[in-house]
Amino acid sequence: MSETIFLENKFLRIEIIPELGGRISSVIFKPTGKEWVWSNTQLTTKKVEKGSSYDDNWQGGWEELFPNDAIEEFSWGTGRDHGELWFNSWNLTQNDKFKATLTIDNLESDSKFTKIIDISQSSMNVKYKGQIPFDDYFLFKLHLAVPLNRDLQIKVNAININKVDPEFGNILNTEMESYFFSPKKDSGLYDFAYLDINKNQVEITDENNDSMTLVFDDTVLKYFWIFQSQGGWNNHNVVVLEPSTNSKKNIIEALEENKAIKGPVDFQTQYRVEFSNK
């Protein structure tokens, strides 16, 4: 198992694995012992070779996808499945009890990222700096996997909700549509959706009234997606929150809507999560 670093205070205990995409592998709200990060118990926590299938090697965690989701072609080469951040090692450049700074500069795209994770009371803040040198459209999005242990209530001010793929999923546009925002473990349902929201905030509450509220920067992360499986996809029980720079999973489709980000560019973005028990 790869080396894990820790941030901890009275309210939170955070685990981060720099070697495995710099992902946040655990967030425990200490007053109740609630674990807010989903881990795939079917897989061993280990390094994944570049070029591997993401779905077959998805170990869970809170991570980032860049510069693509589906495999895409760029001026510098082919973007790997779900991009190049998730399987690469990040460098830990600063770490104390409440803050960690990670960087990565060995990517095939020659892009560079800095990620700063810090905790204060019952909040976790994550900030990014990205340096993108290539002259192509690309995607950057969060991929925050939340466990579905029994029941969840997802509260988001959605104006519209649309399926990512009309051939994928069995919740939206069916009589089970209400289950999308009230997922239940092992219902056999699953789906993936783009949401038009008028507030950059999402609240999730579980069956024990443990709650997390995600607030994300919507100047860069202008769009919001949710993937979920209630035991119906690969036997996973998970909800994935995905603030994104692009309106669509495929870059060319986002570009057709004029809702995609383009390099070369330097950008900064961030998100914050507040944890509580109501």
GINORDA-V982749 format. One record per pair of residues at least 6 apart in sequence whose C-alpha atoms are under 7 Angstrom apart, sorted by sequence separation. I is the first residue (numbers start at 1). GAP is how many residues later the second one is. D is the distance in whole Angstrom. If there is no record, write none. Layout:
# GINORDA-V982749
I|GAP|D ; I|GAP|D
This chain:
# GINORDA-V982749
7|6|6 ; 8|6|6 ; 16|6|6 ; 17|6|6 ; 28|6|5 ; 29|6|7 ; 72|6|6 ; 73|6|6 ; 94|6|5 ; 95|6|6 ; 105|6|6 ; 118|6|6 ; 119|6|6 ; 171|6|5 ; 205|6|4 ; 230|6|7 ; 231|6|5 ; 248|6|5 ; 254|6|5 ; 7|7|5 ; 16|7|6 ; 17|7|7 ; 28|7|5 ; 72|7|5 ; 94|7|5 ; 105|7|5 ; 118|7|5 ; 204|7|6 ; 205|7|7 ; 229|7|6 ; 230|7|5 ; 247|7|5 ; 6|8|5 ; 7|8|7 ; 16|8|4 ; 17|8|7 ; 27|8|6 ; 28|8|6 ; 71|8|6 ; 93|8|6 ; 104|8|6 ; 105|8|7 ; 117|8|6 ; 118|8|7 ; 171|8|7 ; 204|8|5 ; 229|8|5 ; 230|8|7 ; 246|8|6 ; 6|9|5 ; 15|9|6 ; 16|9|6 ; 26|9|7 ; 27|9|5 ; 71|9|6 ; 92|9|6 ; 93|9|6 ; 104|9|5 ; 117|9|5 ; 163|9|7 ; 171|9|6 ; 203|9|6 ; 204|9|6 ; 229|9|5 ; 251|9|7 ; 5|10|6 ; 6|10|6 ; 15|10|5 ; 26|10|7 ; 27|10|6 ; 71|10|5 ; 92|10|5 ; 93|10|7 ; 103|10|6 ; 104|10|7 ; 116|10|6 ; 117|10|7 ; 203|10|4 ; 228|10|6 ; 229|10|7 ; 4|11|6 ; 5|11|5 ; 15|11|5 ; 26|11|5 ; 68|11|6 ; 70|11|6 ; 71|11|7 ; 91|11|5 ; 92|11|7 ; 103|11|4 ; 115|11|7 ; 116|11|5 ; 202|11|6 ; 203|11|6 ; 228|11|4 ; 4|12|6 ; 5|12|6 ; 14|12|6 ; 15|12|7 ; 25|12|6 ; 67|12|7 ; 69|12|6 ; 70|12|6 ; 90|12|6 ; 91|12|5 ; 102|12|6 ; 103|12|6 ; 115|12|6 ; 116|12|7 ; 201|12|7 ; 202|12|5 ; 227|12|6 ; 228|12|6 ; 247|12|6 ; 4|13|5 ; 14|13|5 ; 69|13|4 ; 90|13|6 ; 91|13|6 ; 102|13|5 ; 115|13|5 ; 201|13|6 ; 202|13|7 ; 227|13|5 ; 246|13|6 ; 247|13|7 ; 3|14|6 ; 13|14|6 ; 14|14|7 ; 45|14|7 ; 68|14|6 ; 69|14|6 ; 90|14|5 ; 101|14|6 ; 102|14|6 ; 114|14|6 ; 115|14|7 ; 201|14|5 ; 226|14|6 ; 227|14|7 ; 246|14|5 ; 2|15|7 ; 12|15|7 ; 13|15|5 ; 68|15|5 ; 101|15|4 ; 113|15|7 ; 114|15|5 ; 200|15|6 ; 201|15|7 ; 226|15|5 ; 245|15|7 ; 246|15|7 ; 12|16|6 ; 13|16|7 ; 43|16|6 ; 67|16|5 ; 100|16|6 ; 101|16|6 ; 113|16|6 ; 114|16|7 ; 200|16|6 ; 225|16|6 ; 226|16|6 ; 245|16|6 ; 2|17|7 ; 12|17|5 ; 13|17|7 ; 65|17|6 ; 66|17|5 ; 100|17|5 ; 113|17|5 ; 225|17|5 ; 11|18|6 ; 12|18|6 ; 65|18|6 ; 66|18|6 ; 99|18|6 ; 100|18|6 ; 112|18|6 ; 113|18|6 ; 171|18|6 ; 200|18|6 ; 224|18|6 ; 225|18|6 ; 11|19|5 ; 40|19|5 ; 66|19|6 ; 99|19|4 ; 112|19|5 ; 170|19|6 ; 171|19|6 ; 224|19|4 ; 11|20|6 ; 39|20|6 ; 40|20|5 ; 65|20|6 ; 98|20|6 ; 99|20|7 ; 111|20|6 ; 112|20|7 ; 170|20|6 ; 171|20|6 ; 223|20|6 ; 224|20|6 ; 39|21|4 ; 64|21|7 ; 65|21|7 ; 98|21|5 ; 111|21|5 ; 169|21|5 ; 170|21|6 ; 223|21|5 ; 38|22|6 ; 39|22|6 ; 64|22|7 ; 111|22|6 ; 169|22|4 ; 221|22|6 ; 222|22|6 ; 223|22|6 ; 38|23|6 ; 63|23|7 ; 84|23|7 ; 110|23|7 ; 168|23|7 ; 169|23|7 ; 221|23|5 ; 222|23|6 ; 223|23|6 ; 37|24|6 ; 221|24|5 ; 223|24|6 ; 37|25|7 ; 220|25|6 ; 20|27|6 ; 54|27|6 ; 154|27|5 ; 53|28|6 ; 54|28|6 ; 153|28|6 ; 154|28|6 ; 164|28|6 ; 51|29|6 ; 153|29|5 ; 163|29|6 ; 164|29|5 ; 195|29|6 ; 51|30|7 ; 152|30|6 ; 163|30|4 ; 164|30|6 ; 194|30|6 ; 195|30|6 ; 151|31|7 ; 152|31|6 ; 162|31|5 ; 163|31|6 ; 194|31|4 ; 151|32|6 ; 152|32|7 ; 161|32|6 ; 162|32|5 ; 193|32|6 ; 194|32|7 ; 76|33|6 ; 151|33|5 ; 161|33|6 ; 162|33|7 ; 193|33|5 ; 150|34|6 ; 151|34|6 ; 161|34|4 ; 192|34|6 ; 193|34|6 ; 150|35|5 ; 160|35|6 ; 161|35|6 ; 192|35|4 ; 25|36|5 ; 149|36|6 ; 160|36|5 ; 191|36|6 ; 192|36|6 ; 24|37|6 ; 25|37|7 ; 50|37|6 ; 148|37|6 ; 158|37|6 ; 159|37|5 ; 191|37|6 ; 23|38|6 ; 24|38|5 ; 49|38|7 ; 158|38|6 ; 159|38|6 ; 190|38|6 ; 191|38|7 ; 23|39|6 ; 24|39|7 ; 48|39|6 ; 158|39|4 ; 190|39|4 ; 23|40|5 ; 157|40|6 ; 158|40|7 ; 189|40|6 ; 190|40|6 ; 157|41|6 ; 189|41|5 ; 157|42|6 ; 188|42|6 ; 189|42|7 ; 190|42|5 ; 187|43|6 ; 188|43|5 ; 189|43|5 ; 190|43|6 ; 1|44|6 ; 2|44|6 ; 186|44|5 ; 187|44|6 ; 188|44|4 ; 1|45|6 ; 156|45|7 ; 185|45|5 ; 186|45|4 ; 156|46|5 ; 184|46|6 ; 185|46|6 ; 186|46|7 ; 155|47|6 ; 156|47|7 ; 183|47|6 ; 155|48|5 ; 154|49|6 ; 155|49|6 ; 220|49|6 ; 154|50|5 ; 153|51|6 ; 154|51|7 ; 186|51|7 ; 152|52|7 ; 153|52|5 ; 185|52|6 ; 217|52|6 ; 152|53|6 ; 153|53|6 ; 217|53|6 ; 152|54|5 ; 216|54|6 ; 217|54|6 ; 151|55|6 ; 152|55|6 ; 216|55|4 ; 151|56|5 ; 215|56|6 ; 216|56|6 ; 150|57|7 ; 215|57|5 ; 214|58|6 ; 215|58|6 ; 214|59|5 ; 213|60|5 ; 214|60|7 ; 75|61|7 ; 212|61|6 ; 213|61|5 ; 74|62|7 ; 212|62|6 ; 213|62|7 ; 212|63|5 ; 21|64|6 ; 211|64|6 ; 212|64|6 ; 21|65|4 ; 211|65|5 ; 20|66|7 ; 21|66|5 ; 210|66|6 ; 211|66|6 ; 20|67|6 ; 21|67|5 ; 22|67|7 ; 210|67|4 ; 20|68|6 ; 21|68|5 ; 22|68|5 ; 209|68|6 ; 210|68|6 ; 19|69|7 ; 20|69|6 ; 21|69|6 ; 209|69|5 ; 19|70|4 ; 68|70|6 ; 18|71|6 ; 19|71|6 ; 67|71|5 ; 68|71|5 ; 18|72|5 ; 67|72|5 ; 18|73|6 ; 66|73|6 ; 67|73|6 ; 18|74|7 ; 66|74|5 ; 65|75|6 ; 66|75|7 ; 65|76|5 ; 64|77|6 ; 65|77|6 ; 64|78|5 ; 65|78|7 ; 63|79|6 ; 64|79|5 ; 63|80|5 ; 62|81|6 ; 63|81|6 ; 62|82|4 ; 61|83|7 ; 62|83|6 ; 61|84|6 ; 60|85|6 ; 8|89|6 ; 148|89|5 ; 7|90|5 ; 8|90|6 ; 147|90|6 ; 148|90|5 ; 7|91|5 ; 147|91|5 ; 148|91|7 ; 7|92|7 ; 146|92|6 ; 147|92|6 ; 145|93|6 ; 146|93|5 ; 145|94|6 ; 146|94|6 ; 145|95|4 ; 144|96|5 ; 145|96|7 ; 143|97|6 ; 144|97|5 ; 143|98|6 ; 144|98|7 ; 143|99|5 ; 142|100|5 ; 141|101|6 ; 142|101|6 ; 141|102|6 ; 142|102|6 ; 141|103|4 ; 140|104|6 ; 141|104|6 ; 140|105|6 ; 139|106|6 ; 38|107|5 ; 139|107|6 ; 37|108|6 ; 38|108|5 ; 37|109|5 ; 38|109|4 ; 11|110|6 ; 12|110|6 ; 36|110|6 ; 37|110|6 ; 11|111|5 ; 36|111|6 ; 138|113|7 ; 139|122|7 ; 137|123|7 ; 138|123|6 ; 137|124|6 ; 138|124|6 ; 137|125|4 ; 136|126|6 ; 137|126|6 ; 136|127|5 ; 135|128|5 ; 134|129|6 ; 135|129|5 ; 133|130|6 ; 134|130|5 ; 132|131|6 ; 133|131|5 ; 132|132|5 ; 133|132|7 ; 132|133|5 ; 131|134|6 ; 132|134|6 ; 131|135|5 ; 130|136|6 ; 131|136|7 ; 130|137|5 ; 129|138|6 ; 130|138|6 ; 129|139|5 ; 128|140|5 ; 129|140|7 ; 128|141|5 ; 127|142|6 ; 128|142|6 ; 127|143|4 ; 126|144|6 ; 127|144|7 ; 126|145|5 ; 125|146|6 ; 126|146|6 ; 125|147|4 ; 124|148|6 ; 125|148|7 ; 123|149|7 ; 124|149|5 ; 123|150|6 ; 124|150|7 ; 123|151|4 ; 122|152|6 ; 123|152|6 ; 122|153|6 ; 70|179|7 ; 69|180|6 ; 70|180|6 ; 38|200|7 ; 29|246|7
